[in-house]
């Protein structure tokens, strides 16, 4: 049985399609350009009439603005004033740029003098040169950016087929938690994880629904989770997943008859990350430590969202960078350092964004990557090449 699922398709207004995921291949239903046109302001003429030996005089017999058409057939020694983007008139096979001609009037007629040889099809943008009818312009699974919106508008997509965003519930656990607008109390901390996760969900392309906090009471937590599980595609809880006396989620999973897929990961931070399945829903039990919670989301929850949206790329983009600081202490577990990457002299470097402890929040403010240090019997030194996960 498939554990993770993919979302449905919906139509949204073009103006609301930015950063959504395209649900169908975007194909051209006509050539672009739709006709041979001029890439410059100038004059359309017959190249065979031009010469670089002696000036040739052309009678200007018309004027074509963008969106207009010259109906007559162009004859020998005739030229048509043409604007950028206008259709090439019949009989013409080249365009000379405006700055390469000299114009004058004689006997109530306008002429241009040209002493430059043009070749056949010079300065013409041909029909279908940009896009041929039937071509796939953008593949499904692509995140829509402003350039893609321009393509969608060009081909008349007032409504855009996109993948529906998954709805993901967020619940924070722990009697020690206060909401952000509550004053601090002895032994209490403000709930940062839930709001961090909500923003990570938004960045990943999901819809977050915050259901507040749970105390360390099994029945209360069980009632809450049972009441909201049918409203969401997935559920994230933060905290309560280790083995402390007040960590109740393992017991709650038992009451829910959820199938725990894993509850320990050989990594730092986030080793207590737990994922369970209840019916067709995944329950993500992330650490209560802010940095561990952040890492757990990016490594385990985001790829599931990417798959739901049928994105081309599943998970965060990976690059190779040069380590800018020693990590000499060996560690048997893979480590994901909250890092900061930057370019210097054309090379990609990465170093820690702050102190590397799972309970610390300040390093998350600057983080733009994870530095992946595989576990082993040695540490890492400045200058070592390491894999990084970009956070975008």
C-alpha positions as CSV (number, residue, x, y, z in Angstrom):
1,X,0.0,0.0,0.0
2,X,1.3,3.4,-1.0
3,X,2.1,5.5,2.1
4,X,2.5,8.9,0.5
5,X,0.0,10.3,-1.9
6,X,-0.2,12.9,-4.6
7,X,-2.6,15.8,-4.7
8,X,-5.4,16.7,-7.1
9,X,-5.4,19.4,-9.8
10,X,-7.3,22.7,-9.5
11,X,-7.6,25.8,-11.7
12,X,-6.5,29.2,-10.3
13,X,-6.4,32.7,-11.7
14,X,-3.2,33.5,-13.6
15,X,-2.6,36.3,-11.1
16,X,-2.7,33.7,-8.3
17,X,-0.4,31.1,-9.9
18,X,3.0,32.5,-8.8
19,X,5.0,29.9,-6.9
20,X,2.3,27.2,-7.5
21,X,3.3,23.9,-9.1
22,X,2.2,23.3,-12.7
23,X,-0.1,20.3,-12.9
24,X,0.0,19.8,-16.7
25,X,2.6,20.3,-19.4
26,X,2.3,23.8,-20.9
27,X,2.2,23.4,-24.7
28,X,2.2,26.0,-27.4
29,X,-1.0,26.1,-29.4
30,X,0.4,28.4,-32.0
31,X,3.8,29.5,-33.3
32,X,5.6,32.3,-31.6
33,X,6.1,34.7,-33.4
34,X,2.9,34.0,-35.3
35,X,4.3,35.7,-38.4
36,X,7.6,36.9,-39.8
37,X,8.4,40.2,-38.1
38,X,10.9,42.9,-37.7
39,X,13.2,42.9,-34.6
40,X,14.1,46.6,-35.2
41,X,12.8,49.9,-36.2
42,X,13.8,50.5,-39.8
43,X,12.7,49.8,-43.3
44,X,11.6,46.6,-45.0
45,X,12.8,46.1,-48.5
46,X,14.2,43.6,-51.1
47,X,17.8,42.7,-50.4
48,X,18.5,42.2,-54.1
49,X,18.0,45.9,-54.7
50,X,20.8,46.9,-52.2
51,X,24.5,47.5,-53.0
52,X,27.6,48.5,-51.1
53,X,29.2,49.9,-54.3
54,X,26.9,52.9,-54.8
55,X,23.9,54.4,-52.9
56,X,20.5,53.1,-53.9
57,X,17.4,55.2,-53.5
58,X,14.2,53.6,-52.3
59,X,10.7,55.1,-52.4
60,X,9.0,54.8,-49.0
61,X,5.5,53.5,-49.9
62,X,4.1,52.8,-46.5
63,X,4.4,52.7,-42.7
64,X,3.7,49.7,-40.5
65,X,3.3,50.0,-36.8
66,X,3.2,47.0,-34.4
67,X,-0.1,45.4,-34.8
68,X,-0.6,46.7,-38.4
69,X,-0.2,45.0,-41.7
70,X,1.0,46.5,-45.1
71,X,-1.5,45.0,-47.6
72,X,0.3,45.7,-50.9
73,X,3.1,43.7,-52.4
74,X,6.5,45.4,-52.2
75,X,8.0,46.1,-55.6
76,X,11.6,46.8,-56.7
77,X,13.2,49.9,-55.2
78,X,10.4,50.3,-52.7
79,X,10.7,50.4,-48.9
80,X,8.2,50.3,-46.0
81,X,8.9,52.1,-42.7
82,X,8.5,49.3,-40.1
83,X,8.4,49.3,-36.3
84,X,9.8,46.6,-34.0
85,X,7.5,43.6,-33.9
86,X,5.5,44.5,-37.0
87,X,4.8,42.0,-39.8
88,X,7.2,41.8,-42.7
89,X,5.2,42.9,-45.9
90,X,4.9,40.5,-48.8
91,X,7.8,41.0,-51.3
92,X,10.3,42.1,-48.6
93,X,13.0,39.8,-47.5
94,X,15.2,42.0,-45.2
95,X,15.1,44.9,-42.8
96,X,17.6,47.7,-42.6
97,X,18.0,49.4,-39.3
98,X,16.9,53.0,-39.0
99,X,20.4,54.4,-38.3
100,X,21.7,52.9,-41.5
101,X,19.6,55.0,-43.9
102,X,19.4,58.6,-44.9
103,X,15.9,59.9,-45.7
104,X,14.8,62.9,-47.8
105,X,11.7,64.2,-49.5
106,X,11.3,65.0,-53.2
107,X,8.3,65.8,-55.3
108,X,6.0,65.2,-52.3
109,X,7.4,61.7,-52.0
110,X,9.7,60.3,-49.3
111,X,12.9,58.4,-50.2
112,X,15.7,56.7,-48.3
113,X,19.3,56.4,-49.5
114,X,21.1,53.1,-48.6
115,X,24.7,52.3,-49.4
116,X,24.9,49.0,-47.6
117,X,24.4,45.5,-49.0
118,X,21.8,43.4,-47.3
119,X,21.5,39.6,-47.5
120,X,18.4,37.5,-47.9
121,X,16.5,37.3,-44.6
122,X,18.7,39.8,-42.8
123,X,17.2,41.2,-39.6
124,X,14.0,39.1,-39.7
125,X,12.5,37.2,-36.8
126,X,10.8,34.2,-38.4
127,X,7.4,32.6,-37.6
128,X,7.9,29.9,-34.9
129,X,11.5,31.0,-34.3
130,X,10.8,31.4,-30.6
131,X,8.4,28.5,-30.1
132,X,6.8,26.0,-32.5
133,X,3.2,25.0,-32.2
134,X,2.9,21.8,-30.1
135,X,6.2,22.2,-28.3
136,X,6.2,21.6,-24.5
137,X,7.1,25.0,-23.0
138,X,7.2,24.0,-19.4
139,X,6.8,20.5,-17.9
140,X,4.3,19.6,-15.2
141,X,5.9,19.7,-11.8
142,X,7.6,23.0,-12.4
143,X,7.3,25.8,-9.8
144,X,5.7,28.8,-11.6
145,X,8.0,31.8,-11.7
146,X,7.4,35.3,-13.3
147,X,8.9,34.1,-16.6
148,X,6.5,31.1,-16.7
149,X,3.6,33.5,-15.9
150,X,4.7,35.5,-19.1
151,X,4.4,32.3,-21.1
152,X,1.0,31.4,-19.6
153,X,-0.3,34.9,-20.4
154,X,1.2,34.6,-24.0
155,X,-0.8,31.4,-24.6
156,X,-4.0,32.6,-23.1
157,X,-4.0,30.8,-19.8
158,X,-6.4,33.0,-17.8
159,X,-6.9,29.9,-15.6
160,X,-3.9,27.8,-14.7
161,X,-3.9,24.1,-13.8
162,X,-1.9,23.7,-10.6
163,X,-1.5,21.0,-8.0
164,X,-3.7,21.6,-4.9
165,X,-1.7,22.5,-1.8
166,X,-1.7,19.8,0.9
167,X,-3.4,20.9,4.2
168,X,-1.1,20.1,7.1
169,X,-2.1,20.5,10.7
170,X,0.4,21.8,13.3
171,X,0.1,21.0,17.0
172,X,2.7,21.9,19.6
173,X,3.0,19.7,22.7
174,X,4.3,20.5,26.2
175,X,2.9,22.1,29.4
176,X,6.0,24.4,29.4
177,X,4.9,26.3,26.3
178,X,3.4,29.8,26.2
179,X,2.0,31.5,23.2
180,X,3.9,34.4,21.7
181,X,1.6,37.1,23.2
182,X,1.9,35.7,26.7
183,X,4.3,37.1,29.3
184,X,7.2,34.8,30.4
185,X,6.7,32.8,33.6
186,X,9.2,30.8,35.6
187,X,10.0,27.5,34.0
188,X,8.1,28.4,30.8
189,X,9.2,29.2,27.2
190,X,7.4,30.7,24.3
191,X,6.3,28.4,21.5
192,X,8.6,29.1,18.6
193,X,8.4,25.7,16.9
194,X,4.8,26.0,15.7
195,X,5.4,29.3,14.1
196,X,8.6,28.2,12.5
197,X,7.0,25.1,11.1
198,X,4.0,27.2,9.7
199,X,6.5,29.3,7.8
200,X,8.4,26.3,6.6
201,X,5.1,24.8,5.3
202,X,4.4,28.0,3.5
203,X,7.8,28.0,1.9
204,X,7.3,24.3,0.8
205,X,4.0,25.1,-0.9
206,X,1.6,23.7,1.7
207,X,-1.3,25.2,3.7
208,X,-0.7,25.2,7.4
209,X,-3.5,24.9,9.9
210,X,-2.5,25.6,13.5
211,X,-4.4,23.8,16.2
212,X,-2.7,25.3,19.1
213,X,-0.9,23.6,22.0
214,X,-1.4,20.4,24.0
215,X,-0.5,19.9,27.6
216,X,1.2,16.7,28.8
217,X,-2.1,15.0,29.3
218,X,-2.7,11.8,27.2
219,X,-6.5,12.0,27.0
220,X,-6.6,15.7,26.1
221,X,-4.0,15.1,23.4
222,X,-5.7,12.0,22.1
223,X,-9.1,13.8,21.9
224,X,-7.5,16.8,20.1
225,X,-5.6,14.7,17.5
226,X,-8.6,12.5,16.8
227,X,-10.8,15.5,16.2
228,X,-8.5,17.2,13.7
229,X,-7.0,14.3,11.8
230,X,-9.8,14.1,9.2
231,X,-9.4,17.8,8.4
232,X,-5.8,17.6,7.1
233,X,-3.7,15.6,4.7
234,X,-0.9,15.3,7.2
235,X,-0.3,16.2,10.8
236,X,2.8,17.6,12.4
237,X,3.4,17.6,16.2
238,X,6.4,19.2,17.8
239,X,7.8,17.8,21.1
240,X,6.8,14.8,23.1
241,X,8.5,12.2,21.0
242,X,11.5,11.1,23.1
243,X,11.4,8.8,26.1
244,X,11.0,11.3,29.0
245,X,8.3,10.9,31.6
246,X,6.2,13.6,30.0
247,X,6.7,12.7,26.3
248,X,3.4,11.2,25.5
249,X,3.2,10.9,21.7
250,X,4.4,7.2,21.6
251,X,1.5,6.3,23.9
252,X,-0.9,8.4,21.8
253,X,0.2,6.6,18.6
254,X,-0.7,3.4,20.4
255,X,-4.1,4.6,21.3
256,X,-4.7,5.8,17.8
257,X,-3.5,2.4,16.5
258,X,-1.1,4.2,14.2
259,X,1.6,2.2,12.5
260,X,4.9,3.7,13.6
261,X,7.2,3.6,10.6
262,X,10.3,4.7,12.5
263,X,11.0,6.5,15.7
264,X,14.7,7.0,15.9
265,X,17.1,8.3,13.2
266,X,20.9,8.0,13.4
267,X,21.5,11.7,12.9
268,X,22.1,14.9,14.8
269,X,20.1,16.9,15.4
270,X,16.6,15.3,15.2
271,X,17.4,11.8,16.2
272,X,14.0,11.4,17.9
273,X,12.1,12.2,14.8
274,X,9.1,9.9,14.5
275,X,6.8,9.2,11.5
276,X,3.6,7.1,11.9
277,X,0.8,6.2,9.6
278,X,-2.9,6.4,10.5
279,X,-5.2,5.3,7.7
280,X,-3.9,7.3,4.7
281,X,-2.4,10.0,6.9
282,X,1.2,10.5,7.9
283,X,1.8,11.8,11.4
284,X,5.2,13.6,11.7
285,X,6.5,13.7,15.3
286,X,9.2,16.3,15.3
287,X,11.6,17.2,18.1
288,X,10.8,19.9,20.6
289,X,14.2,21.4,20.2
290,X,13.9,24.2,17.7
291,X,16.9,23.3,15.5
292,X,16.2,19.6,15.6
293,X,12.5,20.4,14.6
294,X,13.7,22.6,11.7
295,X,16.1,19.9,10.4
296,X,13.5,17.1,10.8
297,X,10.9,19.0,8.8
298,X,13.3,19.8,5.9
299,X,14.6,16.2,5.7
300,X,11.4,14.2,6.3
301,X,8.3,16.4,5.8
302,X,9.3,18.6,2.9
303,X,10.1,15.7,0.5
304,X,6.6,14.3,1.2
305,X,5.1,17.7,0.3
306,X,7.2,17.8,-2.9
307,X,5.9,14.4,-3.9
308,X,2.3,15.4,-3.1
309,X,2.7,18.4,-5.4
310,X,4.5,16.2,-8.0
311,X,7.5,18.6,-8.2
312,X,10.4,17.7,-10.5
313,X,12.8,18.0,-7.6
314,X,12.0,16.0,-4.4
315,X,13.7,17.5,-1.3
316,X,16.2,20.4,-1.2
317,X,18.8,21.0,-3.9
318,X,22.2,19.7,-3.0
319,X,25.6,21.2,-3.9
320,X,29.2,20.6,-3.0
321,X,30.9,23.3,-1.0
322,X,34.2,23.9,0.7
323,X,34.1,23.8,4.5
324,X,35.2,27.1,6.1
325,X,35.6,25.8,9.7
326,X,37.0,22.8,11.5
327,X,34.6,20.1,12.9
328,X,37.4,18.1,14.5
329,X,35.2,16.1,16.9
330,X,34.3,12.7,15.5
331,X,30.7,11.6,15.7
332,X,29.2,8.1,14.9
333,X,26.0,9.8,13.6
334,X,25.5,11.9,10.4
335,X,25.3,15.6,11.4
336,X,23.3,18.3,9.6
337,X,24.9,21.6,10.7
338,X,22.8,24.7,10.4
339,X,25.0,26.5,7.9
340,X,25.5,29.5,5.8
341,X,26.9,29.2,2.2
342,X,28.5,32.0,0.2
343,X,30.5,32.6,-3.0
344,X,34.1,33.8,-2.8
345,X,36.4,34.1,-5.7
346,X,34.0,31.9,-7.7
347,X,34.0,29.1,-5.2
348,X,31.2,27.9,-2.9
349,X,32.0,27.9,0.8
350,X,29.9,26.8,3.8
351,X,30.3,27.3,7.5
352,X,28.1,27.2,10.6
353,X,25.4,29.9,10.9
354,X,25.9,30.0,14.7
355,X,26.4,27.7,17.7
356,X,25.6,24.2,16.7
357,X,23.3,23.0,19.5
358,X,19.9,21.5,18.8
359,X,18.1,23.6,21.5
360,X,19.5,27.0,20.1
361,X,17.3,29.3,18.0
362,X,19.6,32.1,17.0
363,X,21.5,30.1,14.4
364,X,18.3,29.5,12.5
365,X,17.9,33.2,11.7
366,X,20.9,33.1,9.3
367,X,20.8,29.5,8.1
368,X,20.5,29.0,4.3
369,X,21.8,25.4,4.1
370,X,22.5,22.3,6.0
371,X,26.1,21.0,6.0
372,X,26.0,17.2,5.8
373,X,28.8,15.6,7.7
374,X,28.5,11.8,7.5
375,X,29.2,9.9,10.7
376,X,32.5,8.2,11.1
377,X,35.8,7.8,13.0
378,X,37.2,11.2,12.0
379,X,36.4,14.8,12.1
380,X,36.3,17.4,9.3
381,X,38.8,20.1,8.6
382,X,38.7,23.5,6.9
383,X,39.0,23.0,3.1
384,X,37.2,19.6,3.1
385,X,34.6,19.3,0.4
386,X,31.2,18.6,1.8
387,X,27.6,18.2,0.6
388,X,25.2,20.9,1.5
389,X,21.4,21.0,1.3
390,X,20.1,24.4,0.1
391,X,17.2,25.8,1.9
392,X,15.0,27.7,-0.6
